[in-house]
C-alpha cells in the first residue's frame, strides 16, 4: 500500500499486484476487465449540464431506456447537485426527489443496476433497500461518518471519490503539497478504513473537477496510471465538465467531442468505468480502445 512519505512509489507502481476487477451487484458478478459505462441521471433542478431537463416520468423512462440500449451497465442517479457552489438541500428533500424515480425505474426495468450518488448514509441505506445496488459517494465517507459502516452492513459496491471540503467550498480547497501523492495518500487511508469495516467491492474516483483547478485536472489525467498502485477499479467522470469547455472556450453543450477525447485517454490509462451523460459515444470509446489490446 502507498504511504505519503514513501520515496519509491514509482517502483511500487511497477511491482503492484493485479487489480481486483469484479464487483458484486445484487448477486451478479460484474467483470470490469472490459471497461463499463455508467450513465448519469440527474434528478436535480440545478446540475451543471442536465439539471431540470427530465421533468416527468415519461422523459425519465425514455432517457434511461436509451442509455440502457446504448450499452450502459449502470445508471447513476443523483438527487443532490454537487457542482461548485451548489445549493445545499436537506436529506428529506434529497429522498423526496430520489425515491419516486428509483421506484419508477426498478418497476420499468427489473434488471437495472442503479448506483446512487449520495454522501448521506441514510439516503444510501434507504435507496439500497428500495432497489439500488451501489453507492457513489463524492466524499468517501468524510461528510457522513456513518457512511462506511452503512456500506459494510449493506454489502454493496462503494465508489469513493477524492474531494476536499464540500460542494459549497471545494473550489476554495485546491492547495496541495504534491497533487498526486496527496490524492494517493487520501485513497490509501480511505481504502484501509473501508477494508477494516469489511467493505469488499471498492472503486476509486480521482474526482476530476472537485477541489482541483483546470491545470490540476490535466496533471491528474496525465499521470492517471499511477492509481494502479491502489489495486482498485478506477472510475472517471469528465463528462462535459469545465476542464473541457473552459480549455476549448466553449460550453458544456459543446463538450461531447472533448469528453470523448479524455475518455479515450483515461481508458488507455486503466480506467474501468466511464461515468457519462452520453452513453453511445463512451461505449464506442471502449470498443475501439479494446482493439488495441487484441
C-alpha positions as a LaTeX table, in Angstrom:
\begin{tabular}{lrrr}
\hline
Residue & $x$ (\AA) & $y$ (\AA) & $z$ (\AA) \\
\hline
Unk1 & 0.00 & 0.00 & 0.00 \\
Unk2 & 1.12 & 3.57 & $-0.73$ \\
Unk3 & 2.28 & 5.90 & 2.03 \\
Unk4 & 2.75 & 9.64 & 1.75 \\
Unk5 & 6.40 & 9.65 & 2.85 \\
Unk6 & 7.41 & 6.76 & 0.61 \\
Unk7 & 10.08 & 7.86 & $-1.88$ \\
Unk8 & 9.74 & 4.79 & $-4.09$ \\
Unk9 & 6.13 & 4.95 & $-5.19$ \\
Unk10 & 7.05 & 4.70 & $-8.88$ \\
Unk11 & 8.71 & 1.35 & $-8.23$ \\
Unk12 & 5.67 & 0.29 & $-6.19$ \\
Unk13 & 3.52 & 1.04 & $-9.24$ \\
Unk14 & 5.62 & $-1.21$ & $-11.44$ \\
Unk15 & 5.51 & $-4.07$ & $-8.93$ \\
Unk16 & 1.86 & $-3.66$ & $-7.86$ \\
Unk17 & $-0.40$ & $-6.70$ & $-7.94$ \\
Unk18 & $-3.24$ & $-7.20$ & $-10.38$ \\
Unk19 & $-6.32$ & $-5.14$ & $-9.57$ \\
Unk20 & $-9.44$ & $-6.99$ & $-8.42$ \\
Unk21 & $-11.65$ & $-6.49$ & $-11.47$ \\
Unk22 & $-15.05$ & $-7.82$ & $-10.41$ \\
Unk23 & $-17.80$ & $-6.36$ & $-8.26$ \\
Unk24 & $-20.97$ & $-7.99$ & $-6.95$ \\
Unk25 & $-24.22$ & $-6.18$ & $-7.75$ \\
Unk26 & $-27.37$ & $-7.93$ & $-6.47$ \\
Unk27 & $-25.64$ & $-11.29$ & $-6.75$ \\
Unk28 & $-24.49$ & $-10.55$ & $-10.30$ \\
Unk29 & $-20.73$ & $-10.59$ & $-10.76$ \\
Unk30 & $-19.75$ & $-7.65$ & $-12.97$ \\
Unk31 & $-16.42$ & $-8.12$ & $-14.72$ \\
Unk32 & $-14.57$ & $-4.82$ & $-15.15$ \\
Unk33 & $-11.73$ & $-6.34$ & $-17.16$ \\
Unk34 & $-13.50$ & $-4.78$ & $-20.12$ \\
Unk35 & $-14.46$ & $-1.25$ & $-19.00$ \\
Unk36 & $-18.09$ & $-0.40$ & $-18.41$ \\
Unk37 & $-20.26$ & 2.70 & $-18.86$ \\
Unk38 & $-22.18$ & 4.38 & $-16.05$ \\
Unk39 & $-24.96$ & 6.58 & $-17.43$ \\
Unk40 & $-25.83$ & 9.74 & $-15.49$ \\
Unk41 & $-29.39$ & 10.58 & $-14.49$ \\
Unk42 & $-29.61$ & 13.82 & $-12.54$ \\
Unk43 & $-32.98$ & 14.48 & $-10.93$ \\
Unk44 & $-31.94$ & 17.91 & $-9.71$ \\
Unk45 & $-33.06$ & 21.31 & $-10.99$ \\
Unk46 & $-29.54$ & 22.77 & $-10.88$ \\
Unk47 & $-26.97$ & 20.25 & $-12.11$ \\
Unk48 & $-24.41$ & 21.94 & $-14.35$ \\
Unk49 & $-25.38$ & 20.24 & $-17.62$ \\
Unk50 & $-28.72$ & 18.44 & $-17.40$ \\
Unk51 & $-30.38$ & 19.98 & $-14.37$ \\
Unk52 & $-34.15$ & 20.18 & $-14.77$ \\
Unk53 & $-34.23$ & 18.50 & $-18.19$ \\
Unk54 & $-36.14$ & 15.41 & $-17.11$ \\
Unk55 & $-39.34$ & 16.91 & $-15.76$ \\
Unk56 & $-41.74$ & 14.00 & $-15.96$ \\
Unk57 & $-41.77$ & 10.21 & $-15.74$ \\
Unk58 & $-42.10$ & 9.75 & $-19.47$ \\
Unk59 & $-38.94$ & 11.79 & $-20.17$ \\
Unk60 & $-37.01$ & 9.89 & $-17.49$ \\
Unk61 & $-38.09$ & 6.47 & $-18.74$ \\
Unk62 & $-37.26$ & 7.40 & $-22.33$ \\
Unk63 & $-33.81$ & 8.68 & $-21.38$ \\
Unk64 & $-32.92$ & 5.68 & $-19.21$ \\
Unk65 & $-34.20$ & 3.25 & $-21.84$ \\
Unk66 & $-31.95$ & 5.00 & $-24.37$ \\
Unk67 & $-28.90$ & 4.76 & $-22.08$ \\
Unk68 & $-29.50$ & 1.07 & $-21.39$ \\
Unk69 & $-29.98$ & 0.28 & $-25.07$ \\
Unk70 & $-26.79$ & 2.16 & $-25.92$ \\
Unk71 & $-24.83$ & $-0.03$ & $-23.54$ \\
Unk72 & $-24.85$ & 1.45 & $-20.04$ \\
Unk73 & $-24.13$ & $-1.20$ & $-17.41$ \\
Unk74 & $-25.02$ & 1.13 & $-14.53$ \\
Unk75 & $-27.36$ & 4.10 & $-14.14$ \\
Unk76 & $-26.16$ & 6.63 & $-11.57$ \\
Unk77 & $-28.97$ & 8.69 & $-10.04$ \\
Unk78 & $-28.14$ & 11.98 & $-8.37$ \\
Unk79 & $-30.68$ & 13.98 & $-6.38$ \\
Unk80 & $-28.19$ & 16.41 & $-4.78$ \\
Unk81 & $-26.26$ & 18.67 & $-7.13$ \\
Unk82 & $-22.53$ & 18.54 & $-6.43$ \\
Unk83 & $-21.45$ & 21.24 & $-8.86$ \\
Unk84 & $-19.27$ & 24.01 & $-7.36$ \\
Unk85 & $-21.26$ & 26.26 & $-5.03$ \\
Unk86 & $-24.33$ & 24.04 & $-5.34$ \\
Unk87 & $-27.33$ & 24.87 & $-3.18$ \\
Unk88 & $-27.43$ & 22.65 & $-0.11$ \\
Unk89 & $-30.67$ & 20.68 & 0.30 \\
Unk90 & $-31.96$ & 18.64 & 3.22 \\
Unk91 & $-31.86$ & 14.87 & 3.44 \\
Unk92 & $-35.66$ & 14.87 & 3.30 \\
Unk93 & $-35.67$ & 16.76 & 0.01 \\
Unk94 & $-32.99$ & 14.50 & $-1.45$ \\
Unk95 & $-35.09$ & 11.43 & $-0.66$ \\
Unk96 & $-38.26$ & 13.07 & $-1.97$ \\
Unk97 & $-36.54$ & 13.62 & $-5.30$ \\
Unk98 & $-34.89$ & 10.23 & $-5.39$ \\
Unk99 & $-37.28$ & 7.55 & $-4.18$ \\
Unk100 & $-40.10$ & 8.03 & $-6.72$ \\
Unk101 & $-37.57$ & 7.83 & $-9.56$ \\
Unk102 & $-35.95$ & 4.75 & $-8.07$ \\
Unk103 & $-39.33$ & 3.00 & $-7.90$ \\
Unk104 & $-40.20$ & 4.14 & $-11.42$ \\
Unk105 & $-37.01$ & 2.66 & $-12.85$ \\
Unk106 & $-36.96$ & $-0.60$ & $-10.91$ \\
Unk107 & $-40.58$ & $-1.23$ & $-11.89$ \\
Unk108 & $-39.91$ & $-0.47$ & $-15.56$ \\
Unk109 & $-36.52$ & $-2.20$ & $-15.80$ \\
Unk110 & $-36.41$ & $-5.08$ & $-13.28$ \\
Unk111 & $-32.79$ & $-6.00$ & $-14.07$ \\
Unk112 & $-31.43$ & $-2.45$ & $-13.94$ \\
Unk113 & $-28.26$ & $-1.83$ & $-11.89$ \\
Unk114 & $-28.70$ & 1.51 & $-10.17$ \\
Unk115 & $-25.97$ & 3.47 & $-8.41$ \\
Unk116 & $-26.98$ & 6.24 & $-6.03$ \\
Unk117 & $-24.88$ & 9.41 & $-5.99$ \\
Unk118 & $-25.08$ & 10.48 & $-2.34$ \\
Unk119 & $-22.84$ & 11.25 & 0.62 \\
Unk120 & $-25.57$ & 10.57 & 3.23 \\
Unk121 & $-25.71$ & 7.18 & 4.92 \\
Unk122 & $-29.48$ & 7.23 & 5.48 \\
Unk123 & $-30.11$ & 8.07 & 1.83 \\
Unk124 & $-27.73$ & 5.25 & 0.88 \\
Unk125 & $-29.47$ & 2.68 & 3.07 \\
Unk126 & $-32.98$ & 3.74 & 2.07 \\
Unk127 & $-32.03$ & 3.60 & $-1.60$ \\
Unk128 & $-30.41$ & 0.17 & $-1.42$ \\
Unk129 & $-33.47$ & $-1.18$ & 0.37 \\
Unk130 & $-35.60$ & 0.33 & $-2.43$ \\
Unk131 & $-33.71$ & $-1.48$ & $-5.19$ \\
Unk132 & $-30.40$ & 0.27 & $-5.88$ \\
Unk133 & $-27.22$ & $-1.81$ & $-5.85$ \\
Unk134 & $-24.27$ & 0.58 & $-5.48$ \\
Unk135 & $-23.36$ & 3.81 & $-3.68$ \\
Unk136 & $-21.31$ & 6.57 & $-5.29$ \\
Unk137 & $-20.03$ & 8.87 & $-2.53$ \\
Unk138 & $-18.28$ & 12.11 & $-3.52$ \\
Unk139 & $-16.85$ & 12.43 & $-0.01$ \\
Unk140 & $-15.54$ & 8.88 & 0.55 \\
Unk141 & $-17.23$ & 8.85 & 3.95 \\
Unk142 & $-15.75$ & 12.13 & 5.14 \\
Unk143 & $-19.00$ & 14.13 & 5.27 \\
Unk144 & $-21.14$ & 11.46 & 6.94 \\
Unk145 & $-19.12$ & 9.43 & 9.45 \\
Unk146 & $-21.74$ & 6.66 & 9.35 \\
Unk147 & $-21.44$ & 6.06 & 5.61 \\
Unk148 & $-18.75$ & 3.39 & 5.57 \\
Unk149 & $-20.33$ & 1.38 & 8.39 \\
Unk150 & $-23.61$ & 1.53 & 6.49 \\
Unk151 & $-21.96$ & 0.30 & 3.27 \\
Unk152 & $-20.32$ & $-2.53$ & 5.20 \\
Unk153 & $-23.70$ & $-3.56$ & 6.62 \\
Unk154 & $-25.39$ & $-3.39$ & 3.23 \\
Unk155 & $-22.57$ & $-5.31$ & 1.49 \\
Unk156 & $-22.77$ & $-3.29$ & $-1.73$ \\
Unk157 & $-20.09$ & $-1.84$ & $-4.04$ \\
Unk158 & $-18.81$ & 1.54 & $-2.92$ \\
Unk159 & $-17.39$ & 4.26 & $-5.14$ \\
Unk160 & $-15.21$ & 6.60 & $-3.11$ \\
Unk161 & $-14.22$ & 9.90 & $-4.69$ \\
Unk162 & $-11.50$ & 12.38 & $-3.82$ \\
Unk163 & $-12.73$ & 15.78 & $-2.72$ \\
Unk164 & $-11.60$ & 18.33 & $-0.14$ \\
Unk165 & $-14.40$ & 20.03 & 1.76 \\
Unk166 & $-17.94$ & 20.13 & 0.38 \\
Unk167 & $-19.50$ & 21.09 & $-2.98$ \\
Unk168 & $-20.13$ & 24.52 & $-1.46$ \\
Unk169 & $-16.45$ & 25.22 & $-0.72$ \\
Unk170 & $-14.41$ & 22.63 & $-2.63$ \\
Unk171 & $-13.08$ & 25.09 & $-5.21$ \\
Unk172 & $-11.51$ & 27.11 & $-2.39$ \\
Unk173 & $-9.61$ & 23.94 & $-1.42$ \\
Unk174 & $-7.20$ & 23.42 & $-4.29$ \\
Unk175 & $-3.85$ & 23.65 & $-2.48$ \\
Unk176 & $-1.64$ & 20.52 & $-2.42$ \\
Unk177 & 1.90 & 19.82 & $-1.34$ \\
Unk178 & 2.11 & 17.26 & $-4.15$ \\
Unk179 & $-1.11$ & 16.67 & $-6.10$ \\
Unk180 & $-0.59$ & 13.02 & $-6.98$ \\
Unk181 & 0.95 & 11.93 & $-3.72$ \\
Unk182 & $-1.66$ & 13.76 & $-1.65$ \\
Unk183 & $-4.51$ & 12.09 & $-3.53$ \\
Unk184 & $-2.85$ & 8.68 & $-3.37$ \\
Unk185 & $-2.39$ & 9.08 & 0.37 \\
Unk186 & $-6.05$ & 10.11 & 0.72 \\
Unk187 & $-7.18$ & 6.94 & $-1.04$ \\
Unk188 & $-4.73$ & 4.77 & 0.86 \\
Unk189 & $-6.25$ & 5.97 & 4.13 \\
Unk190 & $-9.84$ & 5.71 & 2.91 \\
Unk191 & $-9.33$ & 2.22 & 1.49 \\
Unk192 & $-7.79$ & 0.99 & 4.73 \\
Unk193 & $-10.74$ & 2.43 & 6.69 \\
Unk194 & $-13.20$ & 0.70 & 4.35 \\
Unk195 & $-11.39$ & $-2.63$ & 4.45 \\
Unk196 & $-11.22$ & $-2.52$ & 8.25 \\
Unk197 & $-15.03$ & $-2.43$ & 8.29 \\
Unk198 & $-15.30$ & $-5.32$ & 5.85 \\
Unk199 & $-16.16$ & $-3.44$ & 2.64 \\
Unk200 & $-15.11$ & $-5.70$ & $-0.22$ \\
Unk201 & $-16.04$ & $-4.01$ & $-3.50$ \\
Unk202 & $-14.27$ & $-0.64$ & $-3.58$ \\
Unk203 & $-13.98$ & 1.59 & $-6.66$ \\
Unk204 & $-11.95$ & 4.80 & $-6.65$ \\
Unk205 & $-12.74$ & 8.06 & $-8.43$ \\
Unk206 & $-9.99$ & 10.73 & $-8.53$ \\
Unk207 & $-12.65$ & 13.44 & $-8.63$ \\
Unk208 & $-11.98$ & 15.45 & $-11.76$ \\
Unk209 & $-13.39$ & 18.93 & $-11.19$ \\
Unk210 & $-13.64$ & 18.53 & $-7.43$ \\
Unk211 & $-11.18$ & 20.60 & $-5.35$ \\
Unk212 & $-8.96$ & 20.94 & $-8.41$ \\
Unk213 & $-8.07$ & 23.66 & $-10.87$ \\
Unk214 & $-8.17$ & 23.02 & $-14.60$ \\
Unk215 & $-4.39$ & 22.64 & $-14.64$ \\
Unk216 & $-4.55$ & 20.16 & $-11.75$ \\
Unk217 & $-7.23$ & 18.15 & $-13.55$ \\
Unk218 & $-4.97$ & 17.74 & $-16.57$ \\
Unk219 & $-1.97$ & 16.93 & $-14.37$ \\
Unk220 & $-4.06$ & 14.21 & $-12.75$ \\
Unk221 & $-5.10$ & 12.81 & $-16.12$ \\
Unk222 & $-1.52$ & 12.91 & $-17.38$ \\
Unk223 & $-0.46$ & 10.55 & $-14.57$ \\
Unk224 & $-3.70$ & 8.62 & $-14.13$ \\
Unk225 & $-1.97$ & 5.25 & $-14.45$ \\
Unk226 & $-0.33$ & 5.74 & $-11.03$ \\
Unk227 & $-3.62$ & 4.84 & $-9.38$ \\
Unk228 & $-2.99$ & 1.24 & $-10.40$ \\
Unk229 & $-0.85$ & 1.06 & $-7.27$ \\
Unk230 & $-4.04$ & 1.11 & $-5.18$ \\
Unk231 & $-5.21$ & $-2.15$ & $-6.79$ \\
Unk232 & $-8.82$ & $-0.98$ & $-7.15$ \\
Unk233 & $-11.01$ & $-0.40$ & $-10.21$ \\
Unk234 & $-10.90$ & 3.21 & $-11.39$ \\
Unk235 & $-13.96$ & 5.29 & $-12.26$ \\
Unk236 & $-13.52$ & 8.58 & $-14.13$ \\
Unk237 & $-16.02$ & 11.35 & $-14.74$ \\
Unk238 & $-15.06$ & 14.01 & $-17.28$ \\
Unk239 & $-18.43$ & 14.25 & $-18.95$ \\
Unk240 & $-18.95$ & 17.80 & $-20.29$ \\
Unk241 & $-17.04$ & 19.31 & $-17.35$ \\
Unk242 & $-15.45$ & 22.74 & $-17.25$ \\
Unk243 & $-11.92$ & 21.35 & $-17.65$ \\
Unk244 & $-13.03$ & 20.61 & $-21.21$ \\
Unk245 & $-15.16$ & 23.58 & $-22.18$ \\
Unk246 & $-13.04$ & 26.21 & $-20.43$ \\
Unk247 & $-9.95$ & 24.88 & $-22.17$ \\
Unk248 & $-11.75$ & 24.91 & $-25.53$ \\
Unk249 & $-13.52$ & 28.22 & $-24.78$ \\
Unk250 & $-16.90$ & 26.66 & $-25.48$ \\
Unk251 & $-19.72$ & 25.36 & $-23.27$ \\
Unk252 & $-20.96$ & 22.18 & $-21.63$ \\
Unk253 & $-23.41$ & 21.75 & $-24.51$ \\
Unk254 & $-20.48$ & 21.68 & $-26.95$ \\
Unk255 & $-18.19$ & 19.46 & $-24.87$ \\
Unk256 & $-19.08$ & 15.99 & $-26.16$ \\
Unk257 & $-16.11$ & 15.71 & $-28.50$ \\
Unk258 & $-13.74$ & 16.83 & $-25.76$ \\
Unk259 & $-15.33$ & 14.34 & $-23.38$ \\
Unk260 & $-14.71$ & 11.57 & $-25.89$ \\
Unk261 & $-11.05$ & 12.52 & $-26.21$ \\
Unk262 & $-10.47$ & 12.47 & $-22.44$ \\
Unk263 & $-12.41$ & 9.22 & $-22.01$ \\
Unk264 & $-10.17$ & 7.61 & $-24.63$ \\
Unk265 & $-7.03$ & 8.79 & $-22.83$ \\
Unk266 & $-8.37$ & 7.52 & $-19.50$ \\
Unk267 & $-9.12$ & 4.10 & $-20.97$ \\
Unk268 & $-5.51$ & 3.89 & $-22.11$ \\
Unk269 & $-4.50$ & 4.64 & $-18.52$ \\
Unk270 & $-6.50$ & 1.80 & $-16.87$ \\
Unk271 & $-9.94$ & 3.37 & $-16.33$ \\
Unk272 & $-12.56$ & 0.71 & $-15.58$ \\
Unk273 & $-15.79$ & 2.75 & $-15.56$ \\
Unk274 & $-16.69$ & 5.84 & $-17.59$ \\
Unk275 & $-19.37$ & 7.96 & $-15.88$ \\
Unk276 & $-21.04$ & 9.90 & $-18.68$ \\
Unk277 & $-24.07$ & 11.77 & $-19.95$ \\
Unk278 & $-23.58$ & 10.36 & $-23.46$ \\
Unk279 & $-23.52$ & 6.57 & $-23.35$ \\
Unk280 & $-23.26$ & 5.72 & $-27.05$ \\
Unk281 & $-20.07$ & 7.71 & $-27.54$ \\
Unk282 & $-18.48$ & 6.32 & $-24.37$ \\
Unk283 & $-19.32$ & 2.76 & $-25.39$ \\
Unk284 & $-17.67$ & 3.39 & $-28.75$ \\
Unk285 & $-14.52$ & 4.63 & $-26.99$ \\
Unk286 & $-14.38$ & 1.34 & $-25.11$ \\
Unk287 & $-14.98$ & $-0.80$ & $-28.17$ \\
Unk288 & $-12.29$ & 0.97 & $-30.17$ \\
Unk289 & $-9.65$ & 1.06 & $-27.44$ \\
Unk290 & $-10.24$ & $-2.64$ & $-26.77$ \\
Unk291 & $-9.00$ & $-3.32$ & $-30.30$ \\
Unk292 & $-5.57$ & $-2.11$ & $-29.21$ \\
Unk293 & $-5.44$ & $-4.99$ & $-26.69$ \\
Unk294 & $-6.18$ & $-7.79$ & $-29.13$ \\
\hline
\end{tabular}
